[in-house]
């Protein structure tokens, strides 16, 4: 892989990983509501799930999705429904104490599964496979470079947003733990998820 290709890979990985999306929104919201330690399972699930998706796309899953538009719509509708469900759960968490309950919780395996319903993730994997792997010389060697790079970027992105959420946690609790700020923060995060779901229907 040339220096130019590697630089382009880093630019694409940065743009896709650090711009707002389902993973960054959830990482921020989970850490703000439940603390950084409780958000770490989801943070770790993001690169694991994305790595599995990337491997499957390299083996032909991406080509199958492109060949069967109906399958693409199934993935898209499932992703939209899941994001709207998560947005609804966020609006139900109006007080810091409620965030410790199951209503504001995304497990490790739910985080892994979300990557398969994340249209932004699919767009990145298809771009990577089509632009850096398929039809190029030494595809396995290229994949061995691409995979760890994207795993690092997706992990650092999710962790960075979770750190921001955790730093806001005490301030969001409000005076005497009233949770007024947290309530509006959660509504804002829910709106971002809902807008993301709406965007997914247009791509």
Buried (B, 14 or more C-beta within 10 A) or exposed (E): BEEEBBEBBEEBBEEBBBEEBBBBBBBBBBBBBBBBEBBBBBBBBBBBBBBEBBEBBBEEBBBEBEEEEEEBEEBBEEBBEBBBEBBEBBBEBBBBEBBBEEEBBBEBEBBBBBBBBBBBBBEBBBEBBBBBBBEEEEBEEBBEBBBEBBBEBBBBBBBBBBBBBBEBBEEBBBEEEEBBBBBEBBBEBBBBBBBBBEEBEEE
